[in-house]
Every structure is written in C-alpha cells, then in structure tokens.
Amino acid sequence: MYKALLLAFCLALPASNLWAQESPILPSNITFVTSTGYWEESGAALSQDSAEKNAGGAASGSQGSSPGGKRGYYKLIAVRQNDGTAQVHLQQVASTPAGPEVLSSAELEEFTALKPYVTDIRPETSTGITEQPGMFATVYLKTDPSAREPESWTVVIDDVGDIKIERATN
C-alpha cells in the first residue's frame, strides 16, 4: 500500500517539478559553490581608470566613493575532474541592474598543484555577508582520498583585492 501511495504522489507532481530535475541548473561536475564577501569600486576610481585608458595615462579626478561605482561579490567553485580530484575557481561577480555578471574567473593553481579531493567550501559566516570589503572562505580537502580528516585551507581577499591562499592554522 505504501508503494502505491508513493507512486500516486509522484505521479501527481506538476510537470514543472519533473522538468527541473531533468534540466540541472549546474553541471554535475560542480560539487561546491559558495558566494561570499564583497568588493566595490567608487565612481571616481572608475572614471580615473576610464580616463587613463582613453588618454594614455593622463587622468585627473579625485578618489572617493560615488554611488555610480561598481560593486559585487566573490564565488568559489569546486569543479570535479574525471580522476576525482578538483579544480577550485574564483570568480568576481558584478551586481548589475540586468543581474549578476561575471567579471573575472580564474583557476586557483595553488589548489590544482595539490590534486585535491574537495570535501566542502564554506564562507566566513553562514549568511555570506561580511562587514568589510574582501572575502574569507575555507576549502576543506584531502590529498589522499582515504584520509580520515580533511585539511582546511583559507582563501582570503583583502580590501584592495590581494589574494592569499594558505593552509589554515587552528
């Protein structure tokens, strides 16, 4: 009887629910994704950058925060390879009126060199929200798949965008 009820329930699901499972949002080789931290550029800094590009380096303007500046967040992504190890990618994503826009995406070679088996990626806080610009996340990995406990590695981006990757020291 239980099987019959379960089958009847599954058949009663709207077609849209079945479609969602047939078309995954992410490829199956994406094992972990976390969005956390934030970055921002002031409108004045953007104007200066644009002026330097357009005038061959002769820019004028003051540094300061402007509502016209760009802002966004960071994403860390673990991509499983055919051999079971993972690559870890860092993306800088802009928040635009049309929706999120990936500005840059790079493989973090420090992780690739380890040939890690990534077991988790976590942001600094469960909300993913930080009070200062930058990012802090922990990547849990094993270099030997039979190891009992994973190693913890931190990925830190400071307020000026410098990236530091190192084994966590607890």
Buried (B, 14 or more C-beta within 10 A) or exposed (E): EEEEEEEEEEEEEEEEEEEEEEEEEEEEEBBBBBBBBBBBBBBBBBBBEEBEEEEEEEBEBEEEEBEEBBEBBBBBBBBBEEEEBBBBBBBBBBEEEEEBEEEEEEEBEBBBEBBBBBBBBBBBEEEBEBEEBBBBBBBBBBEEEEEEEBBBBBBBBEEEEEBEBEEEEE
